[in-house]
Amino acid sequence: MTDEDLDAVARDILTSNDRGGYTIPTAGLYPFQWNWDSAFAAWGFSTFDADRAWTELETLFSAQWTTGMVPHIVFHQEDDGYFPGPDVWATGTTPATSGISQPPVAAILARLIHDSVGGTERLRALYPKLLAWHRWWRESRMAHGIACVAHPWESGRDNCPDWDPGMANVDTTGIGPYQRRDTGHVDAAMRPGKEDYDRYLAMVKFGRDCGWDQEKIRDDGPFLMGDPAITFILVRANRDLAAIAEALGEDGAVPAAWADEMEAALPWLWSESLQAYAARDVRTGTFAGTISSGAALGLLAGVENAAMEEKLAAMWDRVRYGIPSNDPATPSFEPRRYWRGPTWPVVNALIAVGLKSAGRIADEARLRRETAELIRRGGFYEYFDPMDGTACGGDQFTWTAAIWLAWANREDA
């Protein structure tokens, strides 16, 4: 299959997964609108349908809470093929949503889309909503000046070893029987285990029981960990929001100041033993014991650190394809289990934005080449074994198709 053929397949995946104003990640496994998936979908749509790209973001933000939070799932229509559904979350919103958020990549991708295809008035309408969401992160998910996650799902990297210290302390007492749906769609060996799901549901139960009081979730909930990935993403997103404001004739001083404050707080995430920025449990101070792909997003935020970059380069060289989600040198590495080892084309694309911003042209080209080879060999799957390239997870995956169109098959991206 030629690259032109793959372009056509990728466009078909985006349009096939379109449910009328929003895009699902893939049929069956993820039948609703997911937050950061949609932002990447918009990036993909922008390569052939600019209007549809902006509509994707607008539909996502139509579910924004009055607090500013943009939820991680929007349940636009009923589908019993996914668990936990809106009845379990019980947020009481219209449309029904989950009660947590997801990585705030929308401003980053909105700026890339605008720079590529225009749409100033569409961006102008989104700007205050983006600003409100970033403010929500600042008010509801910050500790020690760092962006934190109150649920592993909020990180977008559900079962990453980053979360093992916090997960170990989650009490699952009272979690009764339930029926997962994900393992009916893909190999259970590629998904989080039952102990993980018990803890995920315990966190959902806490949120539901406190009426989704986000400050209570942050201060008293069963899980809160500083996340280098979301911290780096939010630093970059705030800087991009400041640039958007200036392009719109607005004052970008507020998001710019937020970015500066977060960058100044980064020492709290520095692990001397790992010589890298790492996830850290807010409740106990314990660091994660491994370097993840989250640390590789440092350049996205403009954060350069020679010691960490040496560690990341060694981690990359241990695999054949892309940036692994977990260091292959650690015992927790599992090359095909979701976020415990596989390489994710979508994360590679986000890392590549940082590499390009930092002028690391050769590294960006290598990452693009390795990611493109995975897709040429295996198709548009959710993620891949970084050692041998085996395709894993869901097929016909929206964000993999999107980054092929917007980055992996574009020299000018």
C-alpha positions in Angstrom: 0.0 0.0 0.0 1.4 3.4 -1.0 1.5 6.4 1.3 -1.2 8.0 -0.9 -3.3 4.9 -0.3 -2.7 5.2 3.5 -3.7 8.9 3.3 -7.1 7.8 1.8 -7.5 5.1 4.4 -6.7 7.6 7.2 -9.3 10.1 5.9 -11.8 7.3 5.7 -11.2 6.4 9.3 -11.8 9.9 10.4 -15.0 10.2 8.4 -16.2 6.7 9.4 -15.7 7.5 13.1 -17.5 10.8 12.8 -20.7 10.7 14.7 -22.0 14.1 13.6 -19.9 16.9 15.0 -17.6 14.7 17.1 -15.4 11.7 16.5 -15.2 8.5 18.5 -11.7 7.0 18.9 -12.8 3.6 17.5 -16.1 1.7 17.2 -16.9 -0.8 20.0 -14.0 -0.2 22.4 -14.5 3.6 22.7 -18.0 4.6 21.5 -18.1 8.2 22.9 -16.2 11.4 22.5 -12.9 11.5 24.4 -11.2 14.8 25.2 -7.7 14.6 24.0 -8.6 12.2 21.2 -10.8 14.8 19.8 -8.1 17.5 19.8 -5.9 15.2 17.8 -8.8 14.3 15.5 -9.3 18.0 14.8 -5.6 18.2 13.8 -6.2 15.4 11.4 -9.4 16.8 9.9 -7.5 20.1 9.4 -5.5 18.5 6.6 -8.6 18.0 4.4 -11.6 19.7 6.0 -10.9 22.8 8.1 -14.5 23.5 9.0 -14.8 20.0 10.4 -11.7 20.5 12.4 -13.0 23.5 14.2 -16.4 21.8 14.7 -14.7 18.9 16.5 -13.2 21.3 19.1 -16.4 23.3 19.4 -18.4 20.1 20.1 -15.9 19.1 22.8 -16.1 22.5 24.5 -19.9 22.5 24.3 -19.8 20.0 27.2 -17.5 22.2 29.3 -18.7 22.5 32.9 -19.5 25.9 34.4 -16.4 25.4 36.5 -14.3 25.4 33.3 -13.5 21.7 33.4 -13.6 19.9 30.1 -14.5 16.3 30.9 -12.6 13.4 29.6 -15.6 11.6 28.2 -18.8 13.2 26.7 -21.6 10.7 26.4 -23.5 12.2 23.5 -25.6 9.1 23.0 -26.3 5.8 24.8 -24.1 2.8 24.2 -23.9 -0.1 26.6 -20.7 -1.4 25.0 -18.5 0.7 27.3 -18.0 0.5 31.1 -18.2 2.6 33.2 -21.0 4.5 31.5 -22.9 7.7 32.4 -25.0 5.9 35.1 -21.8 5.0 37.0 -20.3 8.5 36.8 -23.6 10.1 37.7 -22.4 13.7 37.2 -25.8 15.1 36.5 -24.6 17.1 33.5 -26.3 17.6 30.1 -24.9 16.1 28.0 -23.8 13.4 30.4 -20.1 13.4 31.0 -17.4 11.8 33.2 -16.3 13.7 36.3 -12.6 14.2 35.6 -10.6 15.8 32.8 -7.8 14.8 30.4 -4.5 16.3 29.1 -5.1 19.9 28.0 -3.6 19.6 24.5 -6.5 21.6 22.8 -4.7 25.0 22.9 -1.6 23.5 21.4 -3.4 21.8 18.6 -5.8 24.7 18.0 -2.8 27.0 17.5 -1.2 24.5 15.0 -4.5 24.2 13.2 -5.0 28.0 13.0 -1.4 28.5 11.8 -2.0 25.9 9.1 -5.6 26.6 7.8 -6.8 29.8 9.5 -10.1 30.1 11.2 -9.5 33.2 13.3 -13.1 33.8 14.3 -13.6 30.2 15.3 -10.5 30.4 17.4 -11.7 33.7 18.9 -14.9 32.0 20.1 -12.9 29.1 21.7 -10.3 31.3 23.4 -12.3 32.2 26.6 -13.3 28.5 26.9 -9.6 27.4 26.6 -8.6 30.0 29.2 -11.4 28.9 31.6 -10.2 25.3 31.3 -6.6 26.2 32.0 -7.8 28.2 35.0 -9.7 25.1 36.2 -6.4 23.1 36.1 -4.8 25.8 38.2 -7.6 26.0 40.7 -8.6 22.3 41.0 -5.6 20.1 40.1 -2.4 21.9 41.3 -0.2 21.0 44.3 3.3 22.3 44.9 2.8 24.4 41.7 2.6 21.2 39.6 -0.3 19.8 37.6 -1.7 16.7 39.3 -4.1 14.0 38.3 -6.8 12.7 40.7 -7.4 9.6 38.6 -5.0 7.7 36.3 -7.6 8.1 33.5 -7.2 11.9 33.9 -3.6 11.5 32.7 -4.7 9.8 29.5 -2.0 7.2 30.4 -4.2 4.9 32.5 -2.0 2.1 33.8 1.4 3.7 33.3 4.0 2.7 36.0 4.0 6.4 36.9 0.9 5.8 39.0 2.0 2.7 40.9 2.9 4.5 44.1 -0.5 6.2 44.4 -2.4 3.2 43.1 -1.0 1.0 45.9 -2.7 3.1 48.5 -6.2 3.1 47.0 -8.7 1.2 49.1 -11.1 -0.9 47.0 -13.3 -1.9 49.9 -17.0 -1.7 48.8 -16.3 -2.2 45.1 -18.8 -4.9 44.2 -19.0 -7.0 41.1 -19.0 -5.3 37.7 -18.7 -6.3 34.0 -15.9 -4.8 32.0 -16.5 -4.3 28.3 -13.0 -3.4 27.1 -11.7 -7.0 27.2 -14.5 -8.1 24.9 -13.1 -5.9 22.2 -9.3 -6.5 22.5 -6.9 -9.0 24.0 -7.0 -8.8 27.8 -3.2 -9.1 27.9 -3.1 -5.7 26.3 -5.3 -4.0 28.8 -5.1 -2.9 32.5 -5.6 -5.7 35.0 -8.6 -6.3 37.4 -6.7 -4.8 40.4 -6.2 -1.6 38.3 -9.9 -1.5 37.5 -11.0 -2.0 41.1 -8.9 1.0 42.0 -10.2 3.1 39.1 -13.7 2.4 40.2 -12.9 3.2 43.8 -11.8 6.7 42.7 -15.0 7.1 40.6 -17.0 6.2 43.6 -15.3 8.8 45.8 -16.0 11.5 43.2 -19.6 10.5 42.9 -20.1 10.3 46.6 -18.8 13.8 47.1 -21.0 15.2 44.3 -17.9 15.7 42.1 -16.6 18.5 44.4 -13.3 18.9 42.6 -11.4 20.6 45.4 -12.5 17.8 47.8 -11.3 15.3 45.2 -7.9 17.1 45.1 -7.6 17.5 48.8 -9.1 14.4 50.3 -9.5 11.9 47.4 -7.8 8.5 47.4 -5.3 9.4 44.7 -3.3 12.5 43.7 -0.1 12.5 41.8 2.0 15.2 40.2 2.3 14.4 36.5 5.3 15.6 34.5 3.4 15.0 31.3 0.4 17.2 32.0 2.7 19.7 33.7 4.8 20.0 30.5 1.7 20.0 28.3 0.0 22.7 30.4 3.2 24.9 30.4 3.2 24.6 26.5 -0.6 25.0 26.3 -0.4 28.2 28.4 2.3 29.7 26.3 0.4 28.8 23.1 -2.7 30.4 24.7 -0.7 33.5 25.3 0.3 33.5 21.7 -3.3 33.0 20.6 -4.4 35.9 22.7 -1.8 38.2 21.1 -2.9 37.0 17.6 -6.5 37.9 18.5 -5.5 41.3 19.9 -6.0 40.2 23.5 -3.7 40.4 26.5 -1.9 37.1 26.9 -0.2 38.0 30.2 -2.3 35.8 32.4 -1.6 32.4 30.7 2.0 33.4 30.1 2.4 34.0 33.9 0.8 30.7 34.7 3.4 28.9 32.4 6.2 30.7 34.1 5.0 29.8 37.6 4.6 26.1 36.7 8.1 26.0 35.1 9.5 27.5 38.3 7.9 24.7 40.3 9.4 21.9 38.3 12.1 21.0 40.9 9.4 19.3 43.0 9.2 16.7 40.2 12.9 16.1 39.9 14.0 12.6 40.9 17.6 12.5 41.8 17.7 8.7 41.6 16.3 8.7 38.1 18.0 11.9 37.0 14.7 12.9 35.4 11.4 14.5 36.0 9.1 11.8 37.3 5.6 11.4 38.7 5.3 12.0 42.4 2.6 11.0 45.0 1.3 14.2 46.6 0.1 12.3 49.7 3.4 10.5 50.5 6.1 12.3 48.4 7.1 9.0 46.8 8.5 9.2 43.3 7.6 6.7 40.6 10.4 4.2 40.0 10.8 4.5 36.3 11.1 7.1 33.5 8.0 7.2 31.3 7.3 8.9 27.9 5.8 11.7 30.0 9.3 12.9 30.8 10.0 13.1 27.0 7.5 15.9 26.8 9.9 18.3 28.5 11.0 19.9 25.2 7.4 20.5 24.4 7.4 22.9 27.3 10.8 24.3 26.3 12.5 22.6 29.3 15.9 21.4 28.5 17.9 19.2 30.9 21.0 17.4 29.8 20.9 14.7 32.4 17.3 13.8 31.6 17.8 13.9 27.9 20.7 11.4 28.2 18.4 9.0 30.1 15.6 9.5 27.5 18.0 8.9 24.6 19.2 5.6 26.2 15.6 4.6 26.7 14.8 5.3 23.1 17.8 3.3 21.9 16.6 0.2 23.8 13.7 -0.1 21.3 13.3 -0.3 17.6 10.2 1.9 17.1 9.3 5.2 18.7 9.4 6.4 22.3 8.3 3.6 24.7 5.8 4.5 27.3 8.0 2.9 30.0 11.7 2.3 30.2 12.5 -1.2 28.8 15.4 -1.5 31.4 12.9 -1.7 34.3 11.1 -4.8 35.6 7.7 -3.1 35.1 8.2 -2.9 31.3 5.5 -4.8 29.3 5.8 -4.1 25.6 2.2 -4.8 24.7 0.2 -3.9 27.8 -1.4 -0.5 27.2 0.8 2.2 28.9 3.3 -0.1 30.5 5.6 -0.3 27.6 4.1 0.2 24.1 4.9 3.1 21.9 1.9 5.4 21.0 2.0 7.2 17.7 0.0 10.0 19.1 2.4 10.6 22.0 5.3 10.4 19.5 3.7 13.2 17.5 3.4 15.4 20.6 7.0 14.7 21.6 7.9 15.6 18.0 6.3 19.0 18.3 8.7 19.6 21.2 11.7 18.3 19.3 10.9 20.6 16.4 10.4 23.6 18.7 13.8 22.9 20.3 15.5 22.6 16.9 16.2 18.9 17.3 15.7 18.3 13.6 17.5 14.9 13.3 15.7 13.5 16.4 12.3 14.7 15.1 13.0 13.1 11.7 14.0 9.8 13.3 10.8 9.8 15.4 8.7 10.6 12.4 10.4 7.9 10.4 9.9 5.2 13.1 6.3 6.1 13.7 5.5 6.1 10.0 7.1 2.7 9.6 4.9 1.3 12.4 1.8 2.5 10.6 2.9 1.3 7.1 3.6 -2.1 8.6 0.7 -2.5 11.0 -2.0 -0.1 10.0 -3.9 2.5 12.1 -3.8 0.7 15.5 -4.0 2.4 18.9 -0.5 1.6 19.9 2.4 -0.8 19.1 5.0 -3.1 20.6 8.2 -0.9 20.4 10.5 -3.9 20.1 9.0 -5.7 17.1 6.3 -3.3 15.8 3.3 -5.6 16.6 0.1 -3.7 16.3 -1.9 -3.6 19.6 -5.2 -2.3 21.0 -8.0 -0.9 18.9 -8.0 -0.9 15.1 -9.2 1.9 12.8 -8.1 4.3 15.4 -8.9 8.0 15.0 -5.9 9.6 16.5 -3.4 7.3 14.8 -5.1 8.2 11.5 -5.0 11.9 12.4 -1.3 12.0 13.2 -0.5 10.2 10.0 -2.2 12.9 8.1 -1.0 15.8 10.2 2.5 14.7 11.0 3.9 11.2 10.2 3.4 11.5 6.5 4.2 15.2 6.1 7.7 16.5 5.8 6.4 20.1 6.4 4.5 19.3 9.6 
